[in-house]
Amino acid sequence: MDKAAAVAQIIAPIFAAILLGMLARKKALLTPEENRGLQQFVIQFGMPCVVFNACLTADINREVLSSMALVLPLVLLGTLWAFRWGRKWFPYHNVPMLFAAQETGMLGIPLFIMLFGADQAYRMGVLDLTQAVVAYPVIAILTSVSGDHPSVGGILKKMFTSPLLLMSLLGLALNLSGVGRLLDDIGIGSILTGCTAFLAQPVSAVMIFSVGYHFSLEKGSRGPVFRLCGVHFGMFAVFCLIIQGVLLLIPGVEAMTRWAILLYCALPASYLAPGLGRSEEDFTVASGVCSVLTIACLAVFCCIAAVVS
């Protein structure tokens, strides 16, 4: 009974936030512009602070580096498949983005924090940095196909100067250089992390609320949506088995690293994918895929919460 209550304490706020998001859209309590404003606060301020604190205090060891090294080639392989064969089976412009990145920022990190605490968020944050090597060029390619969009160089410049990436790199630099420990010794470190922790507090609630706000599944597109979901889920399930198998060969791998890999592979495709479409059909199918995969991810999350609580 105690375990069921502990799981409910983790799961109930998630579904409450999703239902409130759906209600806010249905009742027009928030306009899409107002919801985007909430998202922008989290993306520009809250999430960078979360990842900064996590990277600043992270224990960057062999198993973390191994996870990063394993994720990169597999995500690259999935993306190449999407470009070479995926778009033949699913003729939508933005299909590669559904395989180039998981939604670690808006969903993965908040869920992982709920399970293991903000101090462990770096385990998911480093995976986000790893997939960025694949995702950023894909975004540039898909966006630059039409003459109505900025150049590849302009897109890459914007992505590589994003607050999330910069704060991640800053936290890692302070950590690995030893400057972070020096700041702690002179009393500045706790003030810095206290400020960033304060700004990070609303991240989970706001982003999961936004998931509910944008939940959609158009009736006419359900066939390709479910087929794409099956391919995505199956592909990342195989990736998860490969990575977990290799981690078995590394002595002393912590359980939280394994949970981070499992949750990462269960995440939905990047919520950026719909916006990279060139037609209404592209947008509708990608939105449906992200919505269905989000529900599947939350089901996996519930199972993980039941085990670790």
C-alpha positions in Angstrom: 0.0 0.0 0.0 2.9 2.3 0.8 4.5 1.6 -2.6 1.2 2.3 -4.4 0.9 5.6 -2.6 4.5 6.6 -3.4 3.8 5.8 -7.1 0.6 7.8 -7.0 2.4 10.8 -5.6 4.7 10.8 -8.7 2.1 10.0 -11.3 -1.0 12.0 -10.1 0.6 15.4 -10.6 1.7 14.5 -14.2 -1.8 13.5 -15.2 -3.3 16.4 -13.4 -1.1 18.8 -15.3 -1.9 17.1 -18.6 -5.7 17.3 -17.9 -5.4 20.9 -16.9 -3.6 21.7 -20.1 -6.3 19.9 -22.2 -9.0 21.8 -20.2 -7.2 25.1 -20.8 -7.3 24.6 -24.5 -10.8 23.3 -24.7 -12.2 26.1 -22.6 -9.9 28.7 -24.2 -8.6 29.6 -20.8 -5.2 30.3 -22.4 -4.6 31.3 -26.0 -1.9 29.5 -28.0 0.2 32.6 -27.7 -0.1 32.7 -23.9 0.8 29.0 -23.7 3.9 29.7 -25.9 4.8 32.4 -23.4 4.8 29.9 -20.6 6.9 27.5 -22.7 9.4 30.3 -23.6 10.0 31.1 -19.9 10.8 27.4 -19.3 13.0 27.0 -22.5 14.8 30.3 -22.2 15.2 30.5 -18.4 14.0 27.5 -16.4 15.4 24.6 -18.3 18.8 26.1 -18.8 19.0 26.6 -15.1 18.0 22.9 -14.5 20.7 21.6 -16.8 23.3 24.1 -15.6 22.9 22.9 -12.0 22.9 19.3 -13.0 26.0 19.6 -15.2 27.8 21.7 -12.5 27.4 19.0 -9.9 27.5 16.0 -12.2 29.8 13.0 -11.6 31.0 12.7 -15.2 32.4 9.2 -15.1 33.1 6.4 -17.5 29.6 5.0 -17.6 28.1 8.4 -18.4 30.6 8.9 -21.3 29.8 5.4 -22.4 26.1 6.1 -22.6 26.8 9.2 -24.7 29.1 7.3 -27.0 26.5 4.6 -27.5 23.5 6.9 -28.1 25.2 9.0 -30.8 25.8 6.3 -33.5 22.4 4.7 -32.9 20.4 8.0 -33.2 22.5 8.8 -36.3 21.6 5.4 -37.8 17.9 6.0 -37.2 18.1 9.4 -38.8 19.9 8.1 -41.9 17.2 5.4 -42.2 14.5 8.1 -42.0 16.2 10.1 -44.8 17.0 7.1 -47.0 14.0 4.8 -46.6 11.6 6.4 -44.1 10.4 9.1 -46.4 9.7 6.5 -49.1 7.3 4.7 -46.8 6.0 7.8 -45.1 6.1 10.7 -47.6 6.2 13.6 -45.1 8.9 16.2 -45.2 9.6 16.2 -41.5 9.8 12.4 -40.9 13.6 12.5 -40.2 13.1 14.8 -37.2 10.9 12.2 -35.6 14.0 9.9 -35.4 16.8 12.5 -34.9 15.9 13.5 -31.4 13.9 12.5 -28.4 12.0 15.0 -26.3 14.5 15.2 -23.5 14.2 18.9 -22.8 10.5 19.4 -22.4 9.6 15.9 -21.0 12.6 13.6 -20.3 14.4 15.8 -17.9 11.3 16.8 -15.9 10.2 13.2 -15.6 13.6 12.1 -14.6 13.8 14.8 -11.9 10.5 13.5 -10.5 11.9 10.1 -10.1 15.5 10.7 -9.0 15.8 14.4 -8.0 17.3 17.5 -9.7 20.8 16.5 -8.8 20.6 13.5 -11.1 19.2 15.4 -14.1 22.6 15.5 -15.7 22.2 11.8 -16.7 19.4 12.9 -19.0 21.0 16.2 -19.9 24.2 14.7 -21.3 22.0 12.5 -23.6 20.3 15.7 -24.8 23.7 17.2 -25.6 24.7 14.0 -27.4 21.7 13.9 -29.7 22.1 17.6 -30.5 25.0 16.6 -32.7 22.5 14.8 -35.0 19.4 17.0 -34.4 20.9 20.4 -35.2 22.1 19.5 -38.7 18.7 17.8 -39.4 16.8 20.9 -38.3 19.1 23.0 -40.6 18.5 20.6 -43.6 14.8 20.4 -43.2 14.4 24.1 -42.6 16.6 25.3 -45.4 14.9 23.2 -48.2 12.4 26.0 -48.9 13.6 29.4 -50.0 11.2 30.9 -47.5 13.5 29.8 -44.6 16.8 31.1 -43.2 20.1 29.7 -44.4 21.7 26.6 -42.9 24.4 28.7 -41.3 21.8 31.0 -39.7 19.9 28.0 -38.3 23.0 26.4 -36.9 24.1 29.7 -35.4 20.7 30.1 -33.6 20.8 26.5 -32.3 24.4 26.6 -31.0 23.7 29.9 -29.2 20.6 28.6 -27.5 20.5 29.2 -23.7 20.0 25.5 -23.0 23.2 24.5 -24.9 25.2 27.4 -23.5 24.2 26.8 -19.9 24.9 23.0 -20.3 28.4 23.7 -21.6 29.1 26.3 -18.9 28.0 23.9 -16.2 30.3 21.2 -17.6 33.2 23.6 -18.0 33.0 24.7 -14.4 32.6 21.2 -13.2 35.5 19.6 -15.2 37.9 22.5 -14.7 37.4 22.5 -10.9 36.2 26.1 -10.9 32.9 25.0 -9.5 34.5 23.5 -6.4 36.5 26.7 -6.0 33.3 28.7 -6.0 31.9 26.4 -3.4 34.9 26.9 -1.2 34.6 30.7 -1.2 30.8 30.6 -0.7 29.7 31.8 -4.1 28.7 28.4 -5.4 25.7 27.9 -3.1 24.4 31.4 -4.0 24.7 30.7 -7.7 23.0 27.3 -7.5 20.3 28.7 -5.2 19.3 31.3 -7.8 19.3 28.9 -10.6 17.3 26.3 -8.6 14.7 28.9 -7.8 14.2 29.6 -11.5 14.1 25.9 -12.3 11.2 25.1 -9.9 8.2 25.5 -12.4 9.9 23.5 -15.2 8.1 20.2 -14.7 4.6 21.5 -14.2 4.7 24.0 -17.0 6.1 21.7 -19.7 3.8 18.8 -18.8 0.9 21.2 -18.8 1.9 22.2 -22.3 2.0 18.5 -23.4 -1.7 18.3 -22.4 -2.5 21.7 -24.1 -1.1 20.4 -27.5 -2.4 16.9 -27.3 -4.0 16.1 -30.7 -4.8 13.1 -32.9 -6.7 13.9 -36.1 -9.1 11.2 -37.2 -8.1 11.2 -40.9 -4.4 10.7 -40.1 -4.6 7.9 -37.6 -3.3 5.2 -40.0 0.1 6.7 -40.8 0.4 8.1 -37.2 0.1 4.7 -35.6 2.4 3.1 -38.2 5.1 5.7 -37.6 4.6 5.3 -33.9 5.2 1.6 -34.2 8.4 2.1 -36.2 9.7 4.7 -33.8 8.9 2.7 -30.7 10.3 -0.5 -32.1 13.5 1.2 -33.3 14.2 2.8 -30.0 13.3 -0.4 -28.1 16.1 -2.1 -30.1 18.4 0.8 -29.4 17.7 0.5 -25.7 18.4 -3.3 -25.7 21.8 -2.7 -27.4 22.9 0.1 -25.0 21.8 -1.9 -21.9 23.6 -4.9 -23.2 26.8 -3.0 -23.7 26.5 -1.3 -20.3 26.4 -4.8 -18.8 30.0 -5.2 -19.9 31.1 -2.1 -17.9 31.6 -2.9 -14.2 29.9 -0.8 -11.6 27.3 0.9 -13.8 24.7 2.6 -11.5 21.1 1.8 -11.8 20.1 5.4 -12.5 22.2 5.4 -15.6 20.2 2.4 -16.9 16.9 4.1 -16.0 18.1 7.2 -17.8 18.7 5.1 -21.0 15.4 3.3 -20.6 13.4 6.6 -20.2 15.4 8.3 -23.0 14.5 5.5 -25.4 10.8 5.6 -24.3 10.5 9.4 -24.9 8.4 10.8 -27.7 10.0 12.3 -30.8 11.0 15.9 -30.5 8.1 18.3 -30.3 10.0 20.4 -32.9 9.0 17.9 -35.6 5.5 19.3 -36.4 6.9 22.8 -36.9 9.4 21.5 -39.5 6.7 20.3 -41.9 5.9 22.0 -45.2 2.2 21.1 -45.4 -0.8 20.8 -43.2 -0.5 17.0 -43.6 3.1 17.0 -42.4 2.1 19.0 -39.3 -0.9 16.9 -38.5 0.8 13.5 -38.8 3.9 14.7 -36.8 1.6 16.2 -34.1 -0.3 12.9 -33.9 2.9 10.9 -33.6 4.2 13.1 -30.8 0.9 12.9 -29.0 0.6 9.1 -29.1 4.3 8.6 -28.2 3.8 10.9 -25.2 1.0 8.7 -23.9 3.2 5.6 -24.4 6.1 7.3 -22.7 3.9 8.1 -19.7 2.8 4.5 -19.5 6.5 3.4 -19.4 7.2 6.1 -16.8 4.4 4.8 -14.6 6.0 1.3 -14.7 9.5 2.8 -13.9 7.9 4.7 -11.0 6.3 1.6 -9.7 9.7 -0.2 -9.6 11.9 2.5 -8.2 9.5 4.0 -5.6 
